[in-house]
Structure formats: C-alpha cells, structure tokens
C-alpha cells in the first residue's frame, strides 16, 4: 500500500519560478501499479479498485512502474466532472461496469511517477521525476499526462480556473521529493465560490444541520452556527447566511456547502 502525497497548506494564487501549477482535477485519486503486463489500481484509502476501470488494462505495456494520478470523467465542455465519475465509481457488478464504461469512459491523468524499472524515484526532485514520466509514457486512449505551468500560477488561476469554473490549482515545488503524507511542498489553491442563502428554518440531524427556506430550497450545511441563525430567525422571521461551496451539481444543488458567516 502507498499513501498518496497530499497538500500540506492552502494558499492564494501566486507566481514563483520554483513552483509548477496544475489544474486540480475533480476526480478520484488513484495510485497505478504496472507489473508483468498487468495493472493494479489503489485508491486513497489503500483499497484495490482495479475492477472499477477495466479500460485501463490497455496501458499495461510491459513496463514496470508506479504512477500517481487522478481518474476523471470529462463533460461535454472538457471539464472533469465528479457527478459523471460517481456514475462509474459506485458500481460493483462486472456487467454494469462494462456497460457503463462504454457510455461514460474515464481517463487516468498521470502527474507523478514513484518507481520505474523497480527503481525507487521518490527521493528525486519532482522536476526529475516528471522528466522520466514524460519520457517513458505517452498519451493513449484512457491515459493522459498532466501538463503543469511553471512559474505563473496567477494567470492560470484567472484565465483557466475562474473562466471555466474549475475547482482550483495545486502548486508543487519543483525540488519536492515524494513523501507519503501531507507536505508543505504542495499547496492547494482553491477557487472558493460563495452564495447568499435566505434561511427560514433548519433541522438538526445525525449528519449535521439542514437549512431550508419557504421557496423549497434546502441543503445540508457543515460548520453551521445554528444558535446565531436561530436568534435571527426568531426575531426577523429569516436569516441571510453566506455559504461557500465546491460547485453546482447537474440539478443546481450546492456541492459540499459550508457555512461561512451571517450576512446583514
């Protein structure tokens, strides 16, 4: 089992010649093992999920390697879409998986290499590991290579992330080794989206707090300060709260909404 390297810090967009900036994919983090003509896929929790994505068996081309990357499904606009991926990632039966794989194909976006020809590469700096990855692996059906931008994270954030409403960026120090933990070598730059929500009531449930209003809107919100909101509702009949969220789902619901604060 390999624990994937994770971002150790959050950051605002920045420029720095010692960093590369990658689009943060909205997919499933997967360690990909290639050995003796076969592949094995391991998710972030160390579970073998090879059966989920049979199309990736085609990349077992005789090499011996361990790659780090993300399994994604792209929508019609070329954006990674977690809602589409969830229609693949929750399937268990072989027949259902094979049928859905024809309608909703996945792509493995490789962005790091940990081992090649049985040589451990994790102590090498990121820039050298990437050279090996790009030299030894090429784009093919269901498999692609992440192409980071070196130095200029602000432009990438403004012209790609914001324009196409993406999740954010990951900034990686070019001299970074690969460590199986959170590390300040990698920084998460999230595109924080917010909206104001009128709340006329809420219910407490085992998962947390569900806020509601008279127009039929309702969503489960984490980090909710319900006593403060209750006081506003009791005195004024409603409260306006600011909620940050990851993105909108296909049916225009807030994904991963988190309470940010009370609005006047």
C-alpha positions in Angstrom: 0.0 0.0 0.0 1.2 3.5 -0.8 -0.3 6.6 0.9 -0.5 9.4 -1.7 1.3 12.6 -1.1 -1.1 15.4 -0.1 -1.1 19.2 0.0 0.1 20.4 3.4 -1.0 24.1 3.0 -3.7 26.2 1.5 -2.6 29.3 -0.5 -3.9 32.2 -2.5 -2.8 32.2 -6.2 0.9 33.2 -6.6 3.8 33.3 -9.0 7.1 31.7 -8.3 9.7 30.2 -10.6 10.4 27.3 -8.2 6.8 26.0 -8.5 4.7 24.3 -11.1 0.9 24.8 -11.1 -1.5 22.0 -12.1 -5.3 22.1 -12.5 -6.9 20.4 -9.5 -9.0 17.6 -11.0 -12.4 16.8 -9.7 -11.9 13.1 -9.7 -10.7 10.1 -7.7 -7.0 9.9 -6.6 -5.5 6.6 -7.7 -2.1 5.0 -7.4 -1.5 2.9 -10.6 0.8 -0.1 -10.4 2.1 -1.7 -13.7 3.8 -5.0 -13.3 4.3 -8.1 -15.5 1.8 -6.8 -18.1 -1.0 -6.2 -15.6 -2.2 -3.1 -13.7 -3.5 -2.6 -10.2 -5.4 0.4 -9.0 -5.3 1.6 -5.4 -7.5 4.4 -4.1 -6.5 6.9 -1.5 -7.6 4.6 1.4 -5.4 1.8 0.0 -8.4 -0.2 -1.4 -7.9 -2.2 -4.6 -10.3 -0.7 -7.1 -8.9 -2.3 -10.3 -12.3 -3.8 -11.2 -13.9 -0.4 -11.5 -12.0 0.8 -14.5 -11.4 -2.1 -16.9 -10.4 0.2 -19.8 -7.1 1.0 -18.0 -5.9 -2.6 -18.6 -4.8 -1.5 -22.1 -2.0 0.6 -20.7 -0.1 -2.4 -19.3 2.6 -2.3 -21.9 5.4 -4.3 -20.4 6.8 -1.5 -18.3 7.3 -1.8 -14.6 6.2 1.4 -12.8 4.1 3.0 -10.1 2.3 6.2 -11.1 0.3 8.7 -9.1 -2.7 10.4 -10.7 -6.4 11.0 -10.9 -9.2 9.1 -12.5 -11.6 11.6 -14.1 -14.6 11.8 -16.4 -14.8 14.8 -18.7 -18.0 16.6 -19.5 -19.0 18.0 -22.9 -17.0 21.2 -22.2 -13.8 19.3 -21.3 -14.0 19.8 -17.6 -13.6 17.0 -15.1 -17.0 16.2 -13.6 -17.3 14.3 -10.3 -21.0 13.8 -10.8 -20.3 11.8 -14.0 -17.5 9.9 -12.3 -19.8 8.9 -9.5 -21.9 7.0 -12.0 -18.8 4.8 -12.5 -17.2 4.7 -9.1 -20.1 3.3 -7.2 -20.7 0.3 -9.5 -19.9 -3.2 -8.2 -21.2 -5.7 -10.8 -19.0 -6.6 -13.7 -21.8 -6.3 -16.3 -22.8 -2.9 -15.1 -19.2 -1.7 -15.1 -18.6 -2.9 -18.6 -21.9 -1.4 -19.9 -21.3 2.0 -18.2 -17.7 2.2 -19.4 -18.9 2.4 -23.0 -21.2 5.3 -22.2 -19.0 7.1 -19.6 -15.3 6.4 -20.4 -12.7 7.5 -17.8 -9.3 9.0 -18.3 -6.3 8.4 -16.0 -4.4 11.7 -15.6 -0.9 10.8 -14.5 1.1 13.6 -12.8 3.8 11.8 -10.9 6.0 8.6 -11.0 7.2 6.9 -7.9 9.0 3.9 -9.3 10.3 2.8 -12.7 12.0 -0.5 -13.7 12.0 -1.4 -9.9 14.0 1.8 -9.1 12.6 3.9 -6.3 12.3 7.5 -7.6 10.6 9.1 -4.6 13.8 10.8 -3.3 14.4 12.5 -6.7 13.1 16.1 -7.1 9.7 16.5 -8.8 11.2 18.1 -11.9 13.4 15.0 -12.5 10.5 12.5 -11.8 8.4 14.4 -14.4 11.2 14.1 -17.0 11.1 10.3 -16.5 7.3 10.2 -16.6 7.1 12.2 -19.9 9.9 10.2 -21.5 8.6 6.8 -20.7 4.9 7.3 -21.0 2.9 8.8 -23.9 -0.7 9.8 -24.3 -3.1 7.0 -25.3 -6.8 6.1 -25.1 -7.9 6.4 -21.4 -4.5 7.6 -20.3 -3.1 11.2 -20.4 -0.3 13.2 -18.8 -0.9 16.3 -16.7 0.8 19.4 -18.2 1.7 21.9 -15.4 2.6 25.5 -15.9 5.9 26.5 -14.3 6.1 29.9 -12.5 2.8 31.6 -13.3 0.0 30.5 -11.0 -1.9 33.7 -11.1 -2.5 33.7 -14.9 -3.6 30.0 -14.8 -6.0 30.7 -11.9 -7.5 33.8 -13.6 -7.7 32.5 -17.1 -8.5 28.8 -16.6 -9.8 28.1 -13.2 -12.2 31.1 -12.9 -13.1 31.2 -16.6 -14.1 27.6 -16.7 -15.4 27.4 -13.1 -12.8 24.7 -12.1 -12.0 23.5 -8.6 -8.6 25.2 -8.3 -4.9 24.5 -8.6 -2.2 22.5 -6.9 1.2 24.3 -6.6 4.2 21.9 -6.3 7.7 22.8 -5.5 10.0 21.6 -8.3 12.6 20.2 -5.9 10.0 18.3 -3.9 10.6 14.6 -3.1 7.6 12.3 -2.9 6.5 11.7 0.7 3.6 9.6 1.8 1.9 12.3 3.9 0.8 16.0 3.8 3.7 18.2 2.9 4.2 22.0 2.6 6.0 21.2 -0.7 2.5 21.0 -2.2 0.0 23.8 -1.8 -3.8 23.8 -2.5 -5.2 26.8 -4.2 -9.0 26.5 -4.2 -11.4 28.6 -6.1 -13.8 29.5 -3.4 -17.4 30.0 -4.6 -19.9 31.6 -2.3 -23.6 32.5 -2.4 -26.1 34.1 0.0 -28.9 31.9 1.2 -32.1 33.1 2.8 -32.9 30.7 5.7 -36.4 30.5 7.3 -35.8 27.3 9.2 -33.4 24.4 9.9 -33.4 20.9 11.2 -30.7 19.1 13.2 -30.0 15.6 12.0 -27.2 13.0 12.5 -25.3 14.4 9.6 -25.4 18.0 10.9 -27.7 20.9 10.0 -30.1 21.1 7.1 -31.1 24.7 6.3 -34.3 25.4 4.5 -36.5 28.3 3.2 -40.0 28.9 2.1 -39.3 28.6 -1.6 -38.4 24.9 -1.3 -34.6 25.3 -1.1 -32.8 23.0 1.3 -29.2 21.8 1.7 -27.0 20.2 4.3 -24.5 22.7 5.6 -21.4 22.0 7.7 -19.8 24.4 10.1 -23.3 25.9 10.8 -23.7 28.2 13.8 -27.3 27.4 14.4 -27.8 29.4 17.7 -26.9 32.7 16.0 -29.1 31.9 13.0 -32.0 30.7 15.3 -31.9 34.1 17.1 -32.1 36.0 13.8 -35.0 33.8 12.5 -36.9 34.2 15.8 -36.6 38.0 15.7 -36.9 38.7 12.0 -38.5 35.6 10.5 -35.5 34.8 8.4 -31.7 34.9 8.3 -29.3 35.5 5.4 -26.2 33.4 5.6 -23.1 33.2 3.3 -22.3 29.7 2.1 -19.2 28.6 0.3 -19.4 25.5 -1.9 -17.3 23.4 -4.3 -19.5 23.7 -7.3 -23.1 23.2 -8.6 -24.4 19.8 -9.3 -26.3 19.0 -12.6 -29.6 19.7 -10.8 -28.3 23.1 -9.5 -27.7 22.0 -5.9 -24.7 23.2 -3.9 -22.0 20.6 -3.6 -20.2 20.5 -0.2 -21.8 23.7 1.2 -20.1 25.1 4.3 -21.4 27.9 6.5 -19.2 31.0 6.2 -21.0 33.6 8.2 -24.1 35.7 8.8 -25.0 38.5 6.4 -26.7 41.7 7.5 
